[in-house]
Each structure stands twice: as structure tokens, then as C-alpha cells.
Amino acid sequence: MERLTHREAPPANLLISGARLFDGDSGLEGVQLDVRVVDGTIAEIGSDLEADGVETVDAAGLTMTPGLIDPHVHLRTPGDEDEEDIASGTRAAAAGGFVAILAMPNTDPVVDSAAVLGGLIERAGEQAAVPTGFFAAISRGLEGRELVDMAELAARGAAGFSDDGRPVERAGMLRRALQYSRVTGLKLTLHEEDMTLTAGSQMHEGAVSAELGLHGYPGIGESVMVGRDLQIARYEHAPLHLCHISAAESVAEIRRAKKLGVDVTAEVSPHHLCLTDELVRDLDPAVSKMNPPLRSAADRAALIEALADGTLDCIATDHAPHRTHEKEVPFEAAPNGVIGLETAFAAVYTELVAPGLVSLSTVIERMSAGPARAFDLPVPALRTGAPADLALWDLSESWVVAPPYASRSRNCAFAGRTLQGRCTITIAAGTVAHRLAEVAR
């Protein structure tokens, strides 16, 4: 069954001329070529291609990559459409170079029935600018007590199962969920948190939390649950995906599990790769309060190393919109979460690629093929005959992150920062989903 849905739009017909192409799967590492897209398909890749009547985009000095995939987005639909809706969230995704996203089920009502899931899929078919899939909950109401009807939800088109926002606290519940999900062929994706260790926490537990007098969330609050869940997955011989890994201790658990043959994939968010708990000193919850929290420089270094060596398979934004007034309160009272679709690639490029910490090819793989393979989605490719799922970037452009955003919300971790690299065109499922007008000649 097709698990990604988007609105119908005219197919792209373009000749993109002279871009540098990066796609490790296709053996392209910075070679300058032309790409002709005809009726939404990559019809030809080569040098000095003729336009043959289609519009030509002069991409000299620009970089083309496979389109990005985000397996962890909060669209706040249904229930909180003033924070985000399918149309605005997918526009934000397209502006960030994403050609597919997966949305989390912690909505109002929770996506724990075929009726709610079906309504979302129908809305996406009318509103989504890029192909969009939806996770269903693991437990009814995200309460961790009763499993959803996984077979029914899988048949209706669920992309997987998650109680994201909450951990599966009961080990027996997780074991049963793994058993049932394996029958559906879909994967569980888990929020990893031992809430007996994190209750009342406001930020990472460390020197900064001590100085600020804020209750801390220790790294072990994440890693002990990671270790438990990986042991259960190993026992059940079941695949598992771990959300927004943030702590060095969690990286160690995942690395060990992979060596033991556990079928686990894991994601890390741009804000955890690029920022640390030092940012919390400003006490601005709109940019620095999220769960899991920004952690220490040592944790950040461990995450970057794990991204580079493949221990962490994906970069995922955990895009979490909030109303402005909800974040304009004392730090302790504010909700967790930051938006990130429009800044994800630029932030990682600025903080990891430009300084030489991680290669551009690795970042592209972790933001495109990696998430696709983790959730058995089509892998975007710069290859003749492939559907046009691509992004064109100006990696030389510096820009200040500031409103207006395509997202309905403004709580961005990188607000006010100067980032390098901007998406100029996104073609998703063969249609132009995002475009800066000045690119076309």
C-alpha cells in the first residue's frame, strides 16, 4: 500500500543546467552536469543538454542533491491547526528541501483509530505540498495501557507506530507491540525516556543547570530506556527505530546493540548536532526548550561522531510548532519543542559540513537515503528514469533566520543566527513544490 499522500499538481518540465550533483548512491560527487526533468521524471543527465522547448534554470554555482526525507514531524493536525496544519507544514518542508515527511500521532484526537488516520490521509491528498505519511499510535490515547488495532491501522495506510511525546513505560507492553508490529511489516519508533529519572526536568543536568538553578534531565534518563528497549527488540528479533537521540550514553547503547546484530535505526535532530545547553543561559524557551534537551559539548561531540560513522542513521527535525504566547512565559512554564524544517539542512551544513566535521555526502545520505531505508520508503536518486525528487541549493548564500516562516509558528532554535546554504528549488514526486523566483532566468 502507498503510505505517502500529497495533492495533485502539474508535473515538472525543466532543464536544470550546470549544477554540481551530489548523490553517493548514484556515484555522483560534485560533478557538474545538466538534468532534464520531463513530466516529473528525470529524463536525462549529461553535459550541454538541449532545452527542447522546456524552461531552463541556470544552476551554475548551485548544488543538486536528492530530496530530503524527514521521519519525525509534528503537523499539529488534527486539533491545533493554528500552530501548524498539513498545508503550512508541508510548505515549510518543501522550503527546506524535503520531498517527503512522516507525521507523529500525538494530536487531538490521537491517531489511534482508522477513522482519524483515514481523515488525515484524505486531507493530505488535498493539501500536502510534498508526500506525507502518518504514524499511528502504539497505545490508545498514548496512555501505554492498551494496544491499538495495528492490523487495521496498517491496512488503512499507517507509516508505522509511535507514542512519541511519551515513552512506552511498561516493558511488557513494548514486547507485545513489537510482536504485533512485526506481523504488519511496520516499525515502531520510540521516544526514549525513563520518566522516573526526568520528572520535573527543565534542561540537561550539568554545570549549566546547576548555575541556573533549573532541575536537570540526566543523559541516563534517556539511555537506560534505550538500553532496555534494545534488549527487548533483540530478544524478539524485531526492528526498532529510536527518536531524537541526544546523549552520549545512548550512542554507546546503540553502537553496542548494532554490533550484537539488533535491527535498530536511530535519528538525531539538527539542534542536538549543532547546539548545546549553553544556549539555555538566555532563558528563551522559544529557542532552547525541547525534549530531549540540548546537552553538553561532550554529548554533541558523541552525536557528531556517531552520525559520521553510521551509528546514527538519520537526521530528523522533530519539527514541533507552538503558539507564540505559549513560549512567551517563564522558562519553567513553557512547553517543549522547536520548529526546524526550514533550517535543518542549512544548520547542519553551517555547523558540521563547512567546518569539516562531517562530509556533505554523509549529511545528504543521513537526510535522504537513510530515513527512506529506515521506513521502507522510496529512496530519492539523481538517476535517469527515476522520479524527480530533488533539491537545488545555493551553498554560498548566507541568510539570517527570521520570520516570516512558511510554518505557522516561530519557535525556531536557530532564530537570529546566520546560516549558510539555502534551498532554491524543491521538486517532490515530480512536481515543483518550492521555488525562489529569482533562480529562473
N, C-alpha and C positions, 0 to 999 in steps of 0.2 A: 504494500500500500504506500502511496505517496504521502509523506508526512510533512511536507513543506507546502505552504499555500501562499499565493500572492495575487494581486489584482492583475487583470489582463491589461497589456499596454502594447503599443506598436513595436515590432521587433527593430533592433538597431541595424542600420546600414551605414557603415563608416569605414574610411581608411584612416587609420592612426599611423602617422608617418614619423619614423625616425626615433622612436622611443628606445630606451635601454630596457631589455627584457630580463627579468629575474624569475626563474621557476626551476628549482632544483630537480623536481620530478621530470621535467622536460629537457633537462640538460642545458638550460639557459642561465648564464651567469654574467649578465651585464652586456650582452651583445646588442648592438644597435640594429634594429630591423623595423620593417613595416608590418602592420597587422590589418588585414581586411576582414571586416565583420559584415556578413551578408545574411539578412533575415534572421539575425540573432545568433548566428553560428560563426565561429572562426573559420573563414573560408580559405585563407591563405596567409602564410607568414614568409616574408622574404625581403629582398632588397629592391629598391626602385620599383615598387608595385604601382600599377596604373590605377587611377581612381575609378575608371569605368562608370562615371556618372554619379557616384556616391559622394557625399560630403567628405572632405579631407580635413583632418585635425593635425596640425603641425605640432608634433610632440618632441621636437628636438630639445634636448636638455631635460626631458622628463623620463620617469621610470615607470614601467608597467610591471605589475605583479598579478598573480592570480587573486581573485577577490577573497576577502577575509570572511571568516565564519566565527560567530560569537555564540558559544553554547550556554551562556548564562546572562540573561537579560530579564529585567523586571519591566513589564509593559503596563502594570497597574490596571489592567483591564481583565475582567470587569470590576467595578466598584470605586475606583479612584481615577477616573479619566481626566480629571482636572490636573493631576500630576503627570500623566502620560496616557496616550492611547495608542492603538495599533498604527494609525496613520502617522502620528508625530514620532513615535519611537522608531518606526522603520525608515522615516525620512532621516532621522539622526543617524541610524545605522548606515544608510547609503552615503551620507555626507562623510562618514568615517571610513569608507572603502569596503564596508561589509556587504556581502551578497547573499547571506543567509544568517538567521538568528534563531535561537531557541529560547522561549519564554518560560519563566518559572510559574508555578501554580499557586503561590501564596497570595491569592487575590480575594475579593469579596463579592460573591461567594468563592470558596476554594474550588479549584479544578479537580474535583473528586468524583464527578459523575459524567456519564456520556453526554448528558444534556448540556452541561456547562462547556465541556470540551467541544462539542459539536457547534455550539453557538460561537465560540472563538474561531474555529476553523472557517465558519461561514463569514465572519467579519473580516478575517484576514483575506479571504478571497475577494472581498470588496474594497479593502482599504490598504493592504500591506504593499509598500513600495518595493520590498525585497522578500524573497521566500522566507516564510516564518513557520516555525513549528512550536508545539506547546507540550511541555511536560505536564503529566497528571501527578497528583499527589500520591504518596506511598500509603498514607493513612487517612481515614476520613476526618475532615476538618483539621488536618495536620496535628491531630491530638495524640498520635502514637499508640492508639488502643485497638483500632480495627482496620484491617487492610481494606483498601479499595478493591473493586472488581477489576483486577488488572487485565483479564482477558477481554472484557467488554471495552475498556478504555483503549487497549491496544487495537482492537478491531475498529474503533471509531477514529483512530489516527494519532494517538499519543506518540510523542517522540521518545518518551522514557518516563521515569518516575522519580519524584523528588519531594521531600518535605522541606526544601530549602527555606532558610529562616529559622528552622528548628532542627535539631539532631533527632535521629531515631534513638531514643534513650534506652529502650528495652532491647537487650541483645537477642532475646527470643523472637521479638517482632522483626528485627532485621534479618534473622536467619530465615524466617518464613517468607519475608518479602523477596529475598534473594532466590529462594526456591521457586516461587511463583513467577517472578520476573524472568527467570531463565526460560520458562516454558513459553513466554510471549516473544522471546528473542530481543527484548528491550532491556536497557541498562538502568540500574539505579544510580542516581547522582546525589551524593550526600553532603550535607552541611555537618562539619565535624567539630563538635563542641561538647565537653563534659560540663554541664551547667552547674554541677556542684562545685566546680573549680572557678567558674566565671561569674557566678551570681553577683549582681551589683557592680560589675566592672564597667569602666568608662573608657579605658585606653589600655595599651600594653603595660604590663607590670615590669617596671625597671626604674632606672635612675630618674627619668623624666617624670614618671607618675609619682614617685616619691617627692620630688621637688614641688610638683603642682598640687600635691595632696589629693590626687584622684585615685580611686580604687582601681587596681590593675587586673588585667586579664593575662595570666601567665601563658607562655608558649605551651606548657604541658596541658593547659585547658583544651587545646586543640589536639596535640599529639597523642595523648592517651586514648582518645576516641579513634583517631586514625589507626593506631596500633590494634585496638580491639576489632574494628570493622575489617581490617585487612586479614586478621586471623580467621574471622568468620567466613569471609569470602574465600580464603584459601581452603578451609575445611569443606565448603560447599562446592568448590571448583566453579565459582560463579564470577562473572565480570563485574567490575565496580568502577565508578568514576567519583573522584573526590573534588569537591568545590573549593575554590579560593584558598589554596594552601598559603600560609603566611609565616610559619615558624620553622626554624632550623631543625627542631626536634621532629617535626612532621616529615621533613625531607628525608631525614635518616630512616624513619619508619618505611617510607615509600621505596627508598632505594633498597633496603633490606628485603622488602616483600617482592620486588621485581626480580631480585637475584634468586629468590625461592620459587619463582615461577607463577606468582599471583597475577591474574589478569586484571591489572589495575591501570587506569589512566588518571591523570591529575592535572588540574589547572592552577594558574596563578594570575592575579589581577595586575594591571599596569600600575596601580597606585602602590601595591606592595613591592613591585620591582623597582620603582622609581623614587619612593618617598620613605621617610622613617618617622618614628614617634617624635622627633624634634619638631615636626610641623605642628604638633598639638600645643606647643607653647603659646601660640597665638589665640588659643581657645575659641577658634571659629569652627563650630560643628558643621557648617556647610561644606567645608573643605577637608576636615580632618577627623570626623567621627564616622566610623563604619565598623562592621562586624564581619570577619575578624579585624582587629585594629591594626593601624600602622605599627610596625615593630622596630626593633633596633637595627643599627647598621650591620651588626653581625648576622641577623636574620636575613636582611636584604641581600647580603653577600652570598649567603647559602642558597637563596632562591635564584639568584642570577647564575650561580654555578650549576644548579640543578636544571635550569632552563637550557643552558648551553649543552649539558651532557645528556639530555633527554630524559632525566628522571621526572621532570615536569613536561607533560606532552603538549599542553595548550596554554595560550594566553586568553583569558576571558574577562570581560569588563566588570561583571556583576553590576551593570548599569542599574542604579536604584534611585529613581526620581522621588523628590519630596516637595511639598508646598513650601514656598519661601518663608511663611510665618512660622512653620514648624521648626525650621532651623534657626530662626532669629530669637532664640531663647537661651538661657544659661546652658553651658556645655552638658551638664549632667542631665538636663531635661530633654535634650534634643534626640530625635530618632537617628538610628544608624543609616548610613548609605550615601553614596555619591554617584552622579552620572558619569559616563565615560565613553560612550560610543563614538563621539565626535573627536575625542582626543587620544584614543588608545594607541593607534599606530604612531602618531607624532610624538607622544610622550615616550614610548619605548625607543623610537628612533633617536630622539634627542638625548635620552639618559643612558642608553645601552649601546646603540649602534655607533653613533657619532664618536663617543669616547673610546670605541674599540673593545668594549666588554663582551659583546655578542655580535656575531656576524649578521648582516642583513638577510642572508639566505636562511639562517636559523630562525630569525624572527618571522619571516614570511611563512616558513613551514609550520611554526608553532601557532600562527594565527590563521592558517588556511587548511592545509592538508591534515595537520594534527587534529584539530577539532572535528574535521569531517570524518576521519578514520575512527575517532573515539566514539562517534554516534552513528556510524554507518551511513553517512550522507555522501552525496556525490562530491568528489574531490575537484575543486576548480583547477583548470590546467590551461596553460598557454600552448595549445596544440591544435594543429589543423584538424577540423572536424568536430572539435569539442564545442559545447555550448559556450557562448560568450559570458563568462563570469570573471570579470577582471576589474582592476583599479589602476588608474593612472595618477602618478604622484609627482609633485614638484618638491623634490627633496632639498632644494636650495632655499625655499621660501621660509622665512621666519615670520611667525604671527603670534600675537598676544591673545591668549584665551580669554574671551569676554563675551557677554551677550551682544546680540541676540544668538540664541542657540536654536537648532532645529528641534531639540527636545522642548517639552513644555516646562521643564524645571531647570533650575540654575545652580544646584548644589554640586559644583564640579571641583574635584580635588586639585585640578591644575589651573583654577581660575587665577588670572593675573600673571601667569607665567608665560614666558616666551618659549614657544616650541618651534622645532624645525621640521618641515615636511608637511605638505597639505595635499589632500585628495582633490583632483581636478575633475575627474570623470569616474563614475562607477557604472559598469554595465552588469546587471544582475539578471540571471535567467534570460539573457539575450535582449534585454530592454535597458535603455538609458535611465537609471534610477537617480543619478545625481550628476550635475554638471555645473561648472563655473563658466559663465557666458564668455568670459574673455579668452578662454582656451581656444575656441573655434576661430579659425582665420577666414 
